[in-house]
Amino acid sequence: MSSQVSPATKPLPASSSPGSRGVFRAFVAAPEFGPFVLLILEVIVFTVRTPAFLSPGNIGNLLAFTPELGMITLGMTLLMTSGEFDLSVGSVFGFAPVVMWTLYNTHTTSLEAGFLIALVVAAIIGFANGWFVTRLRIPSFLVTLGMLLVVRGTALYITDGFPQRTWTTKSALTKIIVGEISLGDLRIYASLLWFILFAVISGYVLTETKAGNWIQASGGNPEAARARGVRVAPTKMTLFILTAVISAYAGITSSIRVSAANPNSGTSYELEVIAMVVIGGTALTGGRGTIIGTVLGVLILRTMRNGIVLIGVPGLAYNIFIGAIILGMMALHSGLERRHRSGT
């Protein structure tokens, strides 16, 4: 008998097997696929235009700013997945360090106590947002827009509109939050490690826990979720508080890094944060969120801001690029989702 395998029984190459094609299609249809490709293209384009883009000094500068906005996006991703928005995150970002450093500079409390009080105040702001939305059933867009004005106005009133003076402190707290770490010629801050830790925890909660299922169900179909026993209102309340607290922590991180508490800090951050989350693949209508996509969205916009300045494009053109990226990514997400649903 011949030992040869007939053409009809030859195994298909691994790359053309149905299983491999299914994995590839799933990868392409994933909401993170578009942001991943865009980030790679950005890195290639900016590296070709200027080799200094990948220098240790420039990477260090890029990573220094990334965690601060990135932390806010994590809370916003969870909140948007539940079907809500928070437009007050930028004002909380600027207000929390004003509270902390006012208490410390006036010798009212220690730095550590001021830090905790600032976070508690942020939690109260988040609770108020959640209460108006879940109890009074006012749209989160309107509630948090009003809170934005209240919080920003309070910060300006406390400081008379001027940034607080710089300070010196030997507290270990500042080193824990924003300590410098040198890896050869690359200098990074501890805030980057905190951002990575927060991202891992958020991703695990959203995809691997009962709480994550509740978050997605609350945004996908709240009425059906309630009928199945999901505690929609407490879930959203918790997320409003979490988003406010992590925004406050991000603002304190920024204030330590730049040695100033500016009441105007974080202005328009709410729009940039929402853009990062949407670019990453989280649905505006709720029900679907991705922490990995959000991290990619953060890196895309921070890389874009860094790269266009480095190659000589005026920084004022940054908003043009943001708008173009948002429109392009929304079209891509929509197309991929239609193809995924049709099975093609």
Residue, then its C-alpha position, 0 to 999 in steps of 0.5 A: m500500500s502506498s503510504q502517501v496521503s491523498p490530496a483529499t485527506k491532506p491537512l490544511p496549513a495551520s494558517s488556513s484552518p477554520g480555527s485560525r481564520g476564526v481567531f483572526r476574524a475575532f481579533v480584527a472584529a475586536p474593538e481594540f484592533g483599530p486603536f492598536v493599528l492606529l498606535i503602531l502607525e503613529v509610532i512608525v510615522f513619527t519615528v520616520r519623520t524624526p528619530a528623536f521620537l524614540s529617544p529615552g528623553n522623549i519617551g520619558n516626557l511622553l510617559a510623564f503626562t500619560p498616567e494623569l489623564g490615563m487614570i481618569t479614563l479608567g474611571m470614565t470607561l467603567l462609568m460610560t460602560s454603565g451608560e453614564f457620563d461625568l463632565s466634572v472630572g476635569s474640575v475635580f482634577g483641578f480642585a482636589p490638589v487645591v484642597m490638599w495644598t491649601l490645608y497643608n500650606t495654611h498648617t491646618t493639617s499634615l500633607e497626608a491628612g490633606f490628601l485623605i480629606a481631598l479624596v473624601v471631598a471628591a467622593i462626596i462630589g461623586f456621591a452628589n452626581g450619582w444621587f442626582v442621576t439615580r434618585l432624581r433621574i436627571p441625565s448625567f450630562l446635565v448633572t455633571l455639567g452643573m457640577l463642573l461649574v460648581v467645583r471649578g468656581t469653588a476652586l477659583y474662589i478659594t485661590d482668588g483665581f491664582p495658582q498656589r505657590t510652590w512648596t517643599t516637603k519631605s513627605a514620603l507620600t509625594k515619593i510614593i505617588v510621583g517618585e522618579i525612577s531611572l532606568g539608564d537614560l530613561r526617567i519615569y515616574a511612579s505614577l506610571l506604575w500606579f496607572i498600570l496597576f489601576a488599569v489591570i485592576s479595572g480590566y479584571v473587574l470589568t471582564e472577570t467579576k460579577a461587578g463587571n457584569w452588573i456594569q455592562a448590564s446597567g448600560g446595555n439594558p437597565e430595565a432588563a438588568r433590574a428584572r434579573g436582580v442587578r442593582v443598577a442604581p447602587t452600581k452607577m452610584t459607586l462608579f460616579i464616586l470612583t470616577a471622582v476619586i480617581s480624578a482627584y488622585a490624578g490631579i494630586t499626582s499632577s500637582i506634585r509633579v509640577s509643584a503647583a496647584n492651579p485652580n484652572s488645571g484640568t480645563s477641557y480634560e473631560l472632553e479629551v478623556i471621553a475622546m480617549v475612551v471612545i477611540g478605545g472602543t467603549a460604546l457611547t450608548g453603554g453596555r460595552g467597555t474595554i480597558i485595554g482599548t482605553v489604554l490604547g486610546v490614551l497612548i494614541l492621543r498622547t503620542m499624537r500630541n507629543g509627535i506633532v510638536l516634535i515634527g514641527v506642527p503647531g500645537l494649536a492644530y492638535n484639536i484638528f487631529i483629535g477630531a479626525i481620529i475620533l471620526g475615523m475610529m467611529a467609522l471603523h468601529s461601526g464597520l467592524e461591528r456590522r461585519h461581526r454581526s453579519g458573520t462576514 
